Amino acid sequence: MVAPDLLSIGEVGEATGLQSSALRYYEKVGLIRPAARVGGRRHYDPSVLPRLAAIALFQEAGFTIAEVGQLLGAGTSQARWRSMAEQKLREIDAHRARVAAARELLISALGCDCSGLDTCELVSARHGRHQKILQRLSPPSRATSS
């Protein structure tokens, strides 16, 4: 018999908007645990709902599932949370810088009137920076024997 306050996986999914497969995955990686299994079916304590809300918040902030596990782990201190949040902010700032640079490059490329890649200043400006990459991508030249 299921305790009356326990929620089925379907009820948790309906309350959170999560698919049952996501809930099973969260269980597999240790983020949540069912309170009971009745007839092979998972049932959760209502306290799982705020935990799932915290998981969603952390994921929206860009934390990976592994990082979420660390944040929700037993003994996670305020200092650990702050350290992880500050690291995530640095990652987000670096990503924003890459996106801004990509945006500027695309704006420049859209304004380019070059007739081809071999005459494009945007391409030639990067040639020196990426010379080693180009060398790795080029097939090795074969010496011909006479």
N, C-alpha and C positions, 0 to 999 in steps of 0.2 A: 504494500500500500504506500502511495506517495504522500508525503506530508503536504497538507493543504497549502502551505505558503511557498512551496517549491514551484519553480517555473520550468516548463518543458523547453527543449531546445527551440521549438517552434515559437513559443511565447516570447522567449528571449530575442529571437530573430525578429519577431513582429515589433517588439518594443524598441529595438535598436536599429532596425533596418538592415541588419547583417544577415547574410546567407548562413544557413546551417553549416556549410562547408567552411566558412570563415571561423565560426565558433569552434568547430572541430580542429581547425588548424591552430587557433589560439590555445586550445587545450593541449595539442600535441607539443607545442613549443613551451608550454608551461606558464602561459600568461593567465589562464583561468583554469578552474577545476570544477567539475560537476560535484554537487553535494551528495548526489545519490544516482544509482542506476536501478531502474525498475523495469524488468522485462527487457533488459539490454538498452533501454532508452535513457538518455541523459536528462537529469533534472538539476536545476541550479537554484542556489539561494538567491533571493532578491538583491543581496549585496553585490552580485556580479554586475548589475546594471551601472552603478557609478564607476566600477572598475573598467567596464567596457567604454564608458564615456571618457575616462582618463586615457585609455589606449588610443581612442580616436583623436583626442586632443594632441597627444604626443606625436601621432603619425601626421596630423595636419601641420605640426610644427617642423616636420621633416626628420623625425627620429626613425631609425630602422627598427624592425621587430626586435633585434638583439639588444639595441639600446633601450627600447621600451622595457624589455625584460630586466635590464639593469636598473632602470629607474623605479620599477615596481618591486624590485627584489627586496627581500627582508634586509633590514639594516641600512638601507640607502639613506644617507644623511643629507641634511640641507646643503652642506658643503659639496657633496658629490653631485647633487642635483644642479647646483649653481655652476660647478665646473663643466658638467655636460651641456648645460644650456649655453654657457659662454662659448664652448667649442662649437656648438651647432650654429651660433650667431656668426662665428668666424667663417664656417663653411658656407653659410648663406651669403655672407658678404662677398666671398671669393666667387661664388656662383653668379651673383648679381654682376660683378665686374666682368666675368666672362660673357654673360648675356649682353651687357652694354657694349662690349667690344665687338661681339658678333653683329649686333644691331648696326653699329657704325660701319662695319665692313660691308654689310648688305646695302646700306644706304649709298656708300661709295660705289659699290659694284653696280647698283641700278643706274647711277649717273655716268658710268663708264661708257665711252664711245669707241672703245678699241675694236678692231676688226677680228681679233682672235686672241687666244691665250698667249701666243708667242710674242705679241706686241703689247700686251696689257701691263701697265705700270704696277697695278695691284699685285699681279703675279710676280713680276721681276723684283719687287721690293721684298718679297718673301723668299726668293730663290736662295739667297745666302743663308738665311736662318734655317732653311730646311734642306740644305745641301746634303747632309748626312742621310736624311730620310730618302731623298731622291736617289742617292747612291745605293741604298739598300733595296729600293724598289726596282731599280734598273737591272735587267738581266746582265750577268757578267759577259764581258766581251770575250770572244773566243779567238785565239790566235790561229790563223790559218797556216797550214804547213804546205810548202810547195814541193 
